[in-house]
Amino acid sequence: MNDDCLFCKLYREGDPVAATDGFVVIPERHIDSFREISEFSADEDKRMLDFIAEVAARQGLTDYRVAVNVGPSACQTVFHLHWHIKGGWA
């Protein structure tokens, strides 16, 4: 955890919409962006992707997009890895 990170603070103090061991749509462990994904073990990677799919299903999304912004020029404004789950275009 990073004491200066907004998402780390939200993880510690928030009331998440969805949570599983190590994730609340954002990883518990602080890494700045997807560039550092190799810091996660293969098991963590799989659990993270499974969790994203479970959250989408729980929200009733059958068609959706999963996005992650990497770096300032890609519109990343919070430097704690996080995923955007966006419903279909309908």
Secondary structure, 3 states (H helix, E strand, C coil): CCCCCHHHHHHHHCCCCCCECCECCCECCCCCCHHHHHHCCHHHHHHHHHHHHHHHHHCCCCCEEEECCCCHHHCCCCCCCCCEEEECCC
